[in-house]
Amino acid sequence: MSLLINLVIAAAIVGFAGYEIYKSVKRSKGSGCNACDYQCDTKEMLKQHSSKLN
Protein backbone atom coordinates (compact mmCIF):
# COMPACT_ATOMS: atom_id res chain seq x y z
CA MET A 1 0.00 0.00 0.00
CA SER A 2 2.82 2.41 0.82
CA LEU A 3 4.38 1.73 -2.60
CA LEU A 4 1.17 2.83 -4.27
CA ILE A 5 1.03 5.99 -2.17
CA ASN A 6 4.66 6.78 -3.01
CA LEU A 7 4.01 6.27 -6.72
CA VAL A 8 1.00 8.57 -6.61
CA ILE A 9 2.99 11.26 -4.80
CA ALA A 10 5.93 10.90 -7.22
CA ALA A 11 3.58 11.07 -10.22
CA ALA A 12 1.96 14.22 -8.82
CA ILE A 13 5.35 15.89 -8.30
CA VAL A 14 6.63 14.95 -11.76
CA GLY A 15 3.33 15.97 -13.35
CA PHE A 16 3.33 19.35 -11.65
CA ALA A 17 6.97 19.97 -12.62
CA GLY A 18 6.21 19.05 -16.23
CA TYR A 19 3.21 21.37 -16.25
CA GLU A 20 5.29 24.28 -14.91
CA ILE A 21 8.01 23.67 -17.49
CA TYR A 22 5.38 23.54 -20.23
CA LYS A 23 3.90 26.86 -19.08
CA SER A 24 7.34 28.49 -18.95
CA VAL A 25 8.29 27.31 -22.43
CA LYS A 26 4.94 28.38 -23.85
CA ARG A 27 5.25 31.83 -22.25
CA SER A 28 8.84 32.30 -23.45
CA LYS A 29 7.89 31.43 -27.04
CA GLY A 30 5.11 33.99 -26.96
CA SER A 31 5.55 37.62 -26.02
CA GLY A 32 8.18 36.86 -23.42
CA CYS A 33 8.39 35.86 -19.82
CA ASN A 34 7.42 38.04 -16.88
CA ALA A 35 11.02 39.14 -16.39
CA CYS A 36 11.00 40.80 -19.81
CA ASP A 37 8.26 43.21 -18.75
CA TYR A 38 10.37 45.37 -16.44
CA GLN A 39 13.86 46.79 -16.20
CA CYS A 40 15.77 45.12 -13.41
CA ASP A 41 19.29 45.80 -12.15
CA THR A 42 20.64 42.77 -13.96
CA LYS A 43 19.43 44.03 -17.33
CA GLU A 44 20.93 47.47 -16.67
CA MET A 45 24.29 45.91 -15.77
CA LEU A 46 24.17 43.74 -18.89
CA LYS A 47 23.50 46.78 -21.08
CA GLN A 48 26.41 48.66 -19.53
CA HIS A 49 28.73 45.71 -19.94
CA SER A 50 27.65 45.18 -23.56
CA SER A 51 28.24 48.82 -24.42
CA LYS A 52 31.76 48.67 -22.97
CA LEU A 53 32.62 45.65 -25.12
CA ASN A 54 31.48 47.30 -28.37
Rosetta blueprint (number, residue, H / E / L):
1 M L
2 S H
3 L H
4 L H
5 I H
6 N H
7 L H
8 V H
9 I H
10 A H
11 A H
12 A H
13 I H
14 V H
15 G H
16 F H
17 A H
18 G H
19 Y H
20 E H
21 I H
22 Y H
23 K H
24 S H
25 V H
26 K H
27 R H
28 S H
29 K H
30 G L
31 S L
32 G L
33 C L
34 N H
35 A H
36 C H
37 D H
38 Y L
39 Q L
40 C L
41 D H
42 T H
43 K H
44 E H
45 M H
46 L H
47 K H
48 Q H
49 H H
50 S H
51 S H
52 K H
53 L H
54 N L
